[in-house]
Amino acid sequence: MADDPYRILKVSRGASQAEIRVAFLKLAKKYHPDLNAGNAKAEERFKKLNAAHAELTMRGEFAADNEPLLGPNGEVLSGGDTSRRRPRKRRSPVADFFANILYGFLGIFVAIFKFIDAILTSIWTGVKILFAIR
């Protein structure tokens, strides 16, 4: 049977990710192989600490996946959806309008920048570039 990661890191089962991280860093510094050269027990303990920390970190990262899926109005959605993604917030039509204008201008500036970059590169390298306007 595998060792209990909470026992290895000396934290309670209800410990937060921040508490787990602090405990790991404290113990990792104590048992680090560079600080305990030639000590096989310290090296083995360090490996167990890393494995326990990785396991608890993974549990914390996927904890949100165990929460129920919420619909656009906050209602709990039932089964069938395997994507496990939360629906994104809807923006107002006014916000969409201004976002489209902004992204349109950004696209124009990017195109102009690429054009100027190509011209300067061709001048610098001496390579002639043919431009096509679409």
C-alpha positions in Angstrom: 0.0 0.0 0.0 1.3 3.4 -0.9 2.1 5.9 1.9 -0.4 8.6 2.8 0.8 11.9 1.1 -0.8 13.9 3.9 1.3 12.0 6.5 4.5 12.3 4.5 4.1 16.1 4.2 2.8 16.3 7.8 -0.4 18.2 7.0 -4.0 17.6 7.9 -6.4 16.2 5.4 -8.2 19.5 5.2 -5.1 21.5 4.3 -5.3 24.1 1.6 -3.0 24.1 -1.4 -1.0 27.0 0.1 -0.5 25.0 3.4 0.6 21.9 1.4 3.1 24.0 -0.6 4.6 25.6 2.5 4.9 22.2 4.3 6.5 20.7 1.1 9.1 23.6 0.7 10.0 23.4 4.4 10.6 19.6 4.3 12.2 19.6 0.9 14.8 22.1 2.1 15.5 19.9 5.1 15.9 16.7 3.2 17.3 18.1 -0.1 20.2 15.8 -1.4 22.5 18.8 -2.0 22.2 19.7 1.7 22.5 16.0 2.8 25.3 14.7 0.5 25.8 11.0 1.0 22.7 10.5 3.2 20.7 7.8 1.5 17.8 8.1 3.9 17.4 11.8 3.3 17.5 11.2 -0.5 14.7 8.6 -0.2 12.7 10.9 2.0 13.1 13.7 -0.5 11.8 11.4 -3.3 8.8 10.5 -1.2 8.2 14.2 -0.5 8.2 15.0 -4.2 5.8 12.2 -5.0 3.4 13.2 -2.2 3.5 16.8 -3.2 2.8 15.9 -6.9 -0.1 13.7 -5.9 -1.7 16.4 -3.7 -1.1 19.1 -6.2 -2.8 17.0 -8.9 -5.8 16.5 -6.6 -6.0 20.2 -6.0 -5.9 21.0 -9.8 -8.7 18.6 -10.6 -10.9 19.4 -7.6 -12.8 21.9 -9.8 -13.7 19.1 -12.1 -15.7 17.4 -9.4 -18.0 20.4 -9.1 -21.3 20.3 -10.9 -21.6 21.9 -14.3 -23.5 25.2 -14.2 -25.7 26.5 -16.9 -25.8 30.1 -18.1 -28.3 31.1 -15.4 -26.5 29.2 -12.6 -28.6 26.1 -12.7 -27.0 22.7 -12.3 -26.8 20.8 -15.6 -27.4 17.1 -15.6 -25.2 14.4 -17.3 -24.3 13.8 -20.9 -21.7 16.6 -21.1 -18.2 15.1 -21.0 -16.3 18.3 -21.8 -16.5 19.5 -18.2 -16.2 23.1 -19.3 -18.0 25.9 -17.6 -20.1 28.1 -19.9 -18.5 31.4 -20.5 -20.1 34.6 -19.4 -22.2 36.3 -22.0 -21.3 39.9 -22.9 -23.8 42.5 -23.7 -24.4 43.4 -27.4 -22.8 46.8 -26.8 -19.7 45.2 -25.4 -19.6 42.8 -28.4 -19.9 45.8 -30.8 -17.0 47.7 -29.3 -14.9 44.5 -29.0 -15.4 43.8 -32.7 -14.4 47.4 -33.5 -11.3 47.2 -31.3 -10.2 43.8 -32.7 -10.8 45.1 -36.3 -8.4 48.1 -35.6 -5.9 45.7 -34.0 -6.0 43.6 -37.1 -5.3 46.6 -39.3 -2.3 47.6 -37.1 -0.9 44.1 -37.2 -1.2 44.0 -41.0 0.6 47.4 -41.3 3.3 46.3 -38.9 3.9 43.1 -40.9 4.1 45.1 -44.1 6.6 47.6 -42.6 8.6 44.8 -41.1 8.8 43.0 -44.5 9.9 46.2 -46.3 12.6 46.9 -43.7 13.8 43.3 -43.8 14.0 43.4 -47.6 16.0 46.7 -47.4 18.3 45.3 -44.8 18.9 41.9 -46.5 18.8 43.2 -50.1 16.2 40.6 -51.0 13.4 41.9 -53.2 9.9 41.0 -52.0 6.8 41.0 -54.1 3.6 42.1 -52.3 0.1 41.0 -53.1 -2.9 42.9 -51.9 -5.8 40.6 -51.1 
